Structure formats: structure tokens, C-alpha cells
Amino acid sequence: MYLKSEEICGAICRGEDVSERVSQIEWQLKGHYKKQKQEMRAGEQYSFAYDQRVHAWDALYDVSPSVRAYWDSIYPHIQTPKGRYSALLRFVCSREQFLNIPQTESVRLLRTLGWTPGDVMAAFLENRHDISTLTICPDAVAEAVEADRDTALALLEGREYDRLFDRGYDACRHFEWLDFMYLFMGFDDKTFLTTAHRRKRLCRHCQELLERLEHRAEPWEEKGEREDLDFSIFSGALLKQKHVMASAAGQRLRKGNENNGYYVLSFHVVDEVRGCGAALRFDAFNKSPDYRDEERTAREVYLYRFPYFLPFDDVPLCWRCEQRDLPEDFVKKAHRAFSRLAGFEDGKGRKK
């Protein structure tokens, strides 16, 4: 069923009529989702909550009655916050991977099916400190913040964690949310940051955040014509774990999520003073030396600008830019760094 579902997704991307092919596996899809819903109603939700894989059949929501019926009705049966957030991640990542549907679009759909803006924010925080190969894009989280400012501000103030998380309040998640709200969302009320809190770690983080807010990236100007470098050579490149990890460490590249203890999904070249970034996104590597011989495919390079740097595996759409929007020396540095990371000899796609 998986291979056929994946083939159908490919046909959808090519604009083909897939109604006949979907009808041929509809009975399998119906049986699969019926069994999954029965297990959930019986309280057997552990595997559901901790399933960290994308499934091609979940991407068939728009063409399969069984897939649509399942996702339209499943939310009330999910018994734990972890289960809600895992389901959200699987759905949006499946549609993104197999159909190239933006995560923001899939999250909007899920919000019509029961998921709340608070679920989206909490899924982001849970995912940032989880062991997972799935991600949720900051753009979808930003939309959730705008849709439910009350929950966003409650999380900023350290409230609602008992309601939204299985284990309640967690300082690391709280700090992550403070950074997101002030550095990415541009929240400008600094009352919480200047308040004397009982927790020393919280006071220290608030002070550090206030200091970061005083150092917005400096604007710059650059004139003159220049030739664009070819970053498309990295898309589809085969990367080997041992070389990638060693090269990234040697060049002091930044990870998209430093908190993920097992996996790395991107490496970044960053100039925080000028607000410049470049990210090479690839299929997830396990960071352990035990997986040094594994290979993964590079997806794409994203160039971006920011007022304050925050590491994301999925570079926000509002940050992305063209080469001409960045200093020429930075663009050349990023191209060299990724050429070394990919094991290219000269940036023309030839291996060492």
C-alpha cells in the first residue's frame, strides 16, 4: 500500500487523474484507518503518539474518501497532547514531502478539523526539544500566534504548560517560546523580561534576551553588478554522514536545531552582525558515529536575511531572499562551505 500511495502522490504532482488508481487501494486504506481508529478507541495510543514517520497514504486526503473520513473525525479520539502534536506533524510533513504542499496550508486545514492554534504552538515547542526527523515551519506557528494571541502570551508568561503538555512546565520550552516571540515575532512589550522572577534561570535568560534585542543586525548596502553562483548543484547531491559531520564541525557551521539530540536536518552559514544566513537542508542524519556510512540526499539551499538569528531547519518564508540581497563575500563563503560539505571539488558538481 505504501508504494502505491507514493506512486499516486507522484502522479498527483504531475497533474494526472488518479481516481482509478485510488479506487484500487481504497479498500486497503479503509481497513488500515479502521484498525487504527479501533486501537485508539481502545486506549492503545502509545504507538500513535510516538510514530515519527511520514506516510504517503496520509497525503491522499484530497483524493481518498477513507483518508478524508479518518482525518476529519480523529481529533476527538486522540487522548494525549503528545498524540495531537505527533499527528499534526505527520500530516503536514507527509503532504509537504509527497505533494509539495506548504505546511501553512496543511495546518490551516487541520485547524478546520479540530486542531487549535494552541496545538500548533505547543507542537512547535514539543518538536524543538524532541528526538524527531519531522519539523513544523515557523510560518505556520506565526499564523497560530496571530490567531490566538491569548495563548501565545500565556506561554510567554509561563502559563498554560500544564494544559498543553503531558509533563507540564518545562524551562527549556519556555525559553524557546520567549526567543520565538521576541526575536522572530517582534513582540515589543518587554514587561515580562524586566520583571524580577523567582526562578534564577528565567531571570538570567530574560537578561540575555534583553541584551540580544539591543544588537539587531546592522543594515548594509552593496552596489555593482555580479554574477550569481549556482546553488542548484547541491539539490539531489548524495551526502555521507561521516564527511558531512566532520566538515560541518571543521567549518563551525550551525545546526538548524541544536536541541535535537539524535538527528541533524540542516547546516547553516551565519553572519549575525550583518543578518545573513544560508542553509543546506537534507534528509535527516542520525548524528551517532554508528551511522557514519549512511548516505542522505540534499534537498535545497536557502539564502536568507534576519534581524535576530534563530536556528530553524525550515527557513521562514519571510526571511528567504535572493543572492543579490546578500553581500557578495557572504554568498561566496556559503557556496564554498556547502561545496566542502557535499564533497564537491570545485562547485561544479564533481566529487573529490
N, C-alpha and C positions, 0 to 999 in steps of 0.2 A: 504493500500500500504506500510506503514511503516513496519509493522510486517513481511510482505512477503519479503520486501527488506532486513530486518535484518536476516531473515531465509536464504536467498540466500547468504548473506555475510558469515554466519556461514558455509554453505556448501562449499563455495569457500575456506575457511580456512582449511576445512577437505580434500580438493583436489578432490571434487566431480564435475561431469559435471552438470552445472546449465543452460545450453542453453534452455531446455524445460521450466524450472521454470521462466526464464527471459522472454521468449516469452509470457507467460501467463499474465504478468503485463505490457508488453511493451506499450500497448495502454494507460494505466494509466500514465505511465512515460511520454509518448509523450504529453498527454493532460496537465499534470502538468507543464512541461517545456514550452510548447507553451503559456500557460496562463501567466507564469512568464515573458517570453520574451515580450509578448504584453504589459504587465504592465510597463516594463522598457522602451520600446519604447514610451509609452505614458507619460513618465516622472514620473511615480509613483514608486519612488525608495527608499522611506524612510524605509519601512519595510525590503527591501532587504539589505540596508546598516546597519540596526541595528538588524538583525537576528543573535543572538549569540548562536544558537543551531547547533548541528551536526545532519545530516540527512542521514540515511542509504542508501537512493537512490543515493546520490551523490557519494557514494563509489563504485557504479556499473559502473564506467566509462569504465572499460576494457571489460565488457560483454554486455552492453546495447547500441544499436545504438542511442537511444534517449538521453541518458545521455551524450554519447560522443559528439553528434552533438551540444548539448547545451553548454557544456564547451569549445568545440572547437571554438565556434563563439560568446560567450557572452562578451568577454573583451571590444570590441569597443563600446558596448551599455551601459557600466557602466559609469555614468556621474560624479561621485564624487570620490575623493581619498578614503574616508571612505568606499564607496561601494566596491572598488577594494580590500581593505585590509580585509574587512569582508568576502568577497567571498573566498579569499585566505585562511584565517583561517578555514572557514567551510570545504573547500575541503580537506586540508591537515589533519585536525583533524578527519574528517569523515573516511578517508582511514586508518588513524592510529588506530582509535578506533575499527572499524568494521573489518578491514582486516590485522591489524598489519603491515601496510606498513610504513616504516620510512618516517618522514616528509621531509627529504632531497630529497628522491626520488620523492615525490609528488610536491615539489617546483620546481625541475628540469623540471618536466612535464609541470607545469604551465608556466614556462619561455619559453617553445616552443609554448604556446598558447596566448602569448601577454604580460603576466606579466613580468616586468623588475626587474633587481637586485635592483634598487631603490625602487620599490614597496615592495620588501621583507624587506629591511632595514626599510622603513617607517612603514610597518605593524608591525614590531617588536616594534618600538618606540611607535606607537599608542596603541598597545596592552598592553605595560608595564604600561601605565597610563590610562587604560580604565577599565570599570566595565564589566568584561567578565569571563566566565568559560573556554574559549579557550586560547590556547597558541601556540607560534611558537618557535621551538627549536633553541638554539644559533648556532648549527652546520649549519643549513640552512642559517642563517644570515651571518655566517663566509664565506660560499661559495659565497654569494652575494657580500660581500666586495671584495673578490678576483677577482670576475668577473667584478666589476665596481669600481675601486679604486677612480676614479674622483668624483663620487657621495659620496662615503664614506668619502673622505677628505673634500668635500664641506660641508657635515653635521657636520663634526668635527669643521670646521671653522665658523659654524653658518649660512651657506648659503643653498639655495635650499628649505628651510622650507615653503616658500610661494607657491612653486610649488607642493610640496609633501603633504601638509596638508591643510585641509579646513580652519583652523584658523591661518595659518602661523606659525611664530616663537613662540616657547614655551621654556622657560629656562629649565624646568624640563626635557623635551625631549633632549635638547642639552646636559645637564649634563649627562644624561643616556648614550648618544652616546659617550661622552668623556670617561666615565668609560669603556664602552664596547671596544672601540678602544685601549685604553692604558692598561687596566688591563686584558682583555681577548684576544684581537687580538695581543697584544705585540707590538703595534706601538711605535717606539722608537724615532721619531723626536719630541722633546719637545718644538719646537719653539713656538707653539700656547700657551702652558702652561706658558711660561716665558714672553710672550708679555703683555704689560700693556693695559688692555681693559677698555672701558668706563663704562661698567656695573660692579658695585661693587660685585654683587653676583657671576658673572662669574669669576672675579679676585680671589675671595675667594675660589671658587670651584677648580680653577686651582691650587692654592697654596695647598689646601688639597690633591689634586690628586698627586702633586709632592711629598708631604710628604709620601703618601701611597706607591708610587713607590720606596721609599727608604727602605721599610720594606717588602721585598719579604719573603715568608715563608721559614723558616730555614730547610735545609735538615737534615735528621736523619737516623740513622742506628739501626737495631734491629736484633739480632741473636737468634737462637734457634728454636726448633720445638714447635708448639702449635696446639691445636685442634680448628677447625673452629666452630663458633657459627652458629646456624640455623636461618637465617633471612627469610627463605621461609615461616615461620609460620605467617608472617604478611600479605602475599598476600591473598586477599579474606576476611580478617578479617572485621567484621562489626563494624564501629566506630560510636559513638554517639556524636553529636555536643557539647553538654554541657560538657561532660567529656573531650573530646579532647581539647577544647579551654581552660578549666581550667588547665588541665595537662600541656599543652604547655606553658601557662603563668607561672605556678609554676616552671617549669624546665628552663624557659627562652630560649626556642627553637626559631629558626629563621624561618620566613615565606619565601616562595620562591619568593614572590613579595609583598613587603611592601606597594607598591603604589596602589594596588587593594583595594579600599575602601569597597567592598561588600563581596568578596569571598576569601577563602584560599584553596589552592590545594596541599600544601606540608608543612611539618615542617622539619627543619634541625638541626642536632647537628654539631657544627663547632668548630674547633681549628685553629684559624687564624695564630698562631705562627708557628705551625708545618705543616700547609697547609692540614689539614684533614677535610673531611666532610662526613656526612651520611644523606640521605634524605628519608623520608617516603612520597610517592606520593599516593594520594587518590582522589576519585571523589569529586568535588567542594562542600565545605560547604559555606552557607551564614553565615557570622560572627555575624549577629544580634542575640541578646538573644531571639527574637521572634521565632527563628528556633532551639531552644535548644534541642527539642525532635527528630529532624531529624537524620536519620542514613545514612551513606555513606560507600561504600566499599573501603578498602585499595587496592592499585594496587601492588606496589612493593617497596622494599628498594634498594637504590643505594648508594654504597660507592664510594668515590671519593677523588682525590688529586688536589690541585690547587696552583699556585704561588701567586695569589692575589684572595681574596674571592669576588665573586659577587653572589648575590642570584638569582637562577633560579628555577622555578618549574620543568622544564625539564633539568635534569643534563646533561651537554655536554658530548658527547661520548668520546671526547679526555681527559676528566677528570676522567672517571669511572675506577675503579680498583677493585682488589680482596682484601679479608681480609688480606692476607699476606703482602700486600703493605702498610698497615697502622699499627701504633703502637697497640700492644695488648690491652693496657689500654683504648685507644680511642674506639676500636671496642667493648669492653665490656660496655663502657659507653653508646655508641649508642644503643646497644641491650637493656640495662636496660631502657633507655629513651623511646624507642619505645614500650617496653613491658608495661610501665606505660601508655603511650599514648593510646594503644589499650585496656587497662583494663585487661591485662593478669596478672595472679598471679605469674608465675614463669618462663615465657619464653617458656613454653611447650604448649601454646595454651589454657590454662584453664583460664576462666574468674574469676574475684574476686567474 
